[in-house]
Amino acid sequence: MALTLMQAVQRAAERLDAAGVAFGQGTLHAFDEAAWLVLWCLGRPLDALDDQADSLLSTTDQAQVDALIEQRIRTRQPAAYLTGEAWLQGIPFHIDARSIVPRSFIAELIADGTVDPWLDASTQRVLDLCTGNGSLAVLAAMAWPEVSVVGSDLSNDALAVARRNVERHGLQDRIELVQGDGLSATSGLFDLVLCNPPYVNADAMAALPPEFLAEPALALAGGIDGMDFVRRLLAELPARLAPNGVLVLEIGHERAHFEAAFPRLEAVWLETSAGSDQVLLLTREALPA
């Protein structure tokens, strides 16, 4: 019997749940991930589910959907690696296994204007450190048309993905991509530094599900307490941040480790959809000299 589009999504969600696949790389629930995969597989807009819910799938369509869901379950590859595309704040980005799936909460803070009060007319240079596939650099360039953006990453593979996304959105004249370790690849002062670094602590790395282990460990692993990269960044940043500059730093579930490592820092914790302990802001004045 032919399934409707909604029935196909519901069946796919049940299969994903029963298989115990992990979410969190673009979607948080089985239904959302099933909808994404089914609509992508059928070549339909990702917002078409409600309007096309009762449309019937052909036998061929059903077979293609079943095969894709089976691939997701069997390989434990993130859905974004299977589709080659991920969305962040409504903006599409190319993605493949050379960089982690874009999901930074900093994207929310750019889009909803949370960062804006910390900027002023003198804000000219923005650094997206650990840029990965370049999504935050692209979103920053879109949000603030008057700034120039540098996207930096240690991984040449990730930068190849980022370059594709910068070109996809026609921002080659606004975004410069550079390769190097931390701040060493860049020069001059920055008014705003965005950073979603490797911050997963060693115990958490050991417990990651296969979907997250499919991502480059270089972009995830932050050492014993997750703070290896952050320690070096905060030591070097004062010399590279403009007098009125700020750092917006994502540390995920590592707030306790962050506060243990930097007990004297006066951080401003920013509210995101995941709460107020995922992303922090540090002013130039709050950083040690």
N, C-alpha and C positions, 0 to 999 in steps of 0.2 A: 504494500500500500504506500502511495506517495505521501511524503511528509510535507507539512508546511514549513516555511522558513523558521517560524518560532519553535515548532516541534523539533526541527533539526538542531537548533541551538540548545534547547532543553536537553535533548538526548546527548549532545556533545558534552554539556556541562556535567551531566550525571556520570559519563564515562571518565571525565577528568577528575571528578571528586572520588570516584571509586578507585581510581588508579593512584591516588595520593600524590599527584604532581604538586609542585610548589608554585606559589604565585608571588607577586611583589615586584615583577619586572615589567611594569606597564599596566598590569591589572592586579586587583586584590582578591578577586573571587572567581570561582569556576564559571559562573554565568557570563560575566564580562569577558573573560578570556575566550569562552566558547563563541560568543557573539562576534568578537574580533576575528577569530580564525575562520568561522563559517562565512561571514560577509566578505572577508578578503579572498577566500578560496573561490567564491562565486563571482568575484569581480564587482561586487555591489558596494555603494558608499557605506562607510562605517556608521553613518547615522540613519541608515535606511531600515533598521529592524522594525520600528513601530509602523512605518508606512507600508512595509512589504511583509508584515508578519504572517498574513494568510496566503501568500503566494506559494504555489506548489513547486517542489523540487522535482526535476526529472531524475530518472534512474541514474544517469551519468553524473548529475550534480550530487546525488546522495553518495555515490561511490567515491567521488573526489573528496567530499567532506569527511567521510569515514576514513579515508586513507590519510588525510592530513592530521586528524585527531589521533589516529594510531601512531603516526610519526612523532607527534608531540609526546605521547605517552612512552613510546619505545625508546626514543633518543634522550628524553629529558632536556632537550634543547629549549632555551627560552623561546616563546612564541615569536618575539621580534626577530630572532635569527632565522626562523622559518619563513617569515613574511618579507624580511629585508627592510622593514620600515617600523618606526616607532613614532608616537605622537607625544609632544610635550607642550602643554598649554595651547593645544589646538594647532600646533605647527608640526608638519611632518618632517622626519629626519630619516635618512638612510642609516641602516645599522647592519653590522655583521659581526662575526666572532672576533674581529680585531680590536673591538672596544666594548666596554660594558654598555648594557642597555640604559639609555638616558632615563633618569627618574628623580633627579635632584629636586629637593624641596626649595632650593634657591630659585628655581624657575617660577614657583608661585609668588615669591617675594618680589621678583622683577615684574611679573604680570599684574599683580594687584596694587602696585605702587608703594609697598612697604619700605622699599629701599630709598625711594625718592626724597623723603625729608632729610636724608643724610647727604644728599648731593646739592650742589649749588652751581652758579653760573661759571665757576672756575673748573668744574669737572670736565676734563678733556680726555684723559687716558684711563682705560679700563683694562684690567688683566683678568683673564679667565685661566687660572692656574689649574693644571690637571684637566685640560679641556676635554679629553676623551674624544667623543664624536663631534665636538664643537657646538653642541646644542645651546649651552649657556652663553657662549660667545655670540651666537646668532641671535638669541633672544635679547641679549643686552644691546646689540647693534640695532635691533628693531625698536626696542623700547626707548632708546636715547639716541636719536638720529644725529645729534651734534658731537658725539664722542667717537674716538677711534678705539678699537679693541685689539688686544693681543691675546691669542690663544696659545698656551704653552703646554707641552706634554713631553714626558720622557720617551714615550713609545712612538716610533716612526709609523708603525702600523695604525695606531689610533689616529695619528695626524693625517694619514691618507684618507681615512673615513671622514675626519673633520673637513678636510679640503673639499671633498665631494659635497658636503652639506653647505659649506660657505658658497660654493659655486652654484649649488641648487637654488639658493635664495638670493643670488646676485649680489653678494656682499664682499667680493674680492677687494674692492677699493677701500673698505672700512675695517676689514679684519685681517690682521697679519698672523700667520701661524708659524711658530718657532719650536724647534726641538731642543730639549735640554732637561737637566735635572733640577727641579725646583726653580728658584729665581735666577739661577745661573745663566739661563738662556736669554734673559731679558736685560734691558738696560734702561736707565732713566727712572724717574719717579712716576708713581701711579696714584690717581685720585681714588680709585676704587679697585679692590682686589676681590674677585669671587673665587672661591676654592671649595671644591668637593673632592677632597684628597682620599688616598687609601687610608682608612681608619678602622678597619675591622680587626679586633684583637685576636690573639692567637687561638684562644679557646673557641671563640665564635667561628673563626675560619675552619677549625677542625670539625665543626658541627654543621657547616653549610650543606644544604641539599644539592643534588647534582646540577640543577638549573643554574645555581650561582657559581658552582665550580666550573661550569662551562665558560664563564667569563674570564678575562685575563686576570690572574691573581695579582699582577703588578698594580692593577688599579683598585684592588680591594684590601690587601694585607697591610696592616699598619704596625706590625710588631707585637710584642708581648701584650702591651696595654692599648695598642691601636694608635699611639701618639707619636711614633717615630718621625713621620713626615711633619707633623704639626709642630713638634719641638724645634726642628730645624727652621721651619717657616717663621715661627714667631721670633726666633733669634735673629734672623736675617732681615725680616720685613721692615723694622724701624728705619733702616737706611734707604729703603726703597719706596716708602709711602710718603706722599705729599703731606704738608703740615695739617691740612684739613681732611686727609684721606681716611678711609675706613676699609676694614676687612670684613667680608661676609663669609663665614666658614661653616660648612656642614660637617657634623661629627656623628650623625645617626644616633645610635643607642649608646654612645660612649660618653655621655655627659659626666657620669661618675668618674671615669678615668680622666677626662679632661680637667675636671675640678681638682682631682688629686694631683695631677701633674702641674697645674697652674693655679694654686690656691689664692694667689694675690691679685690675679687679673680681674678687673671689673668688666665683665662681659654683659652685653645686652642680649637677652635671649628673645628670639623673634618667633611670633606665633605662626604656625603652619597648620595644614590640615592634619598633621600627625601630632600636634601639640606644640609646646613651647620649649622643648629640650633637644631639638634636632639641629637647629641652626642658630649660630650666635653672631653678634657683631662686635667688633673691637675698633675703637677709634685710635688714631695715632697717639693721642695723649694717654690712652690706657696701656699702650705697649711699653715695655721697659726701654730705656734709652740704649 
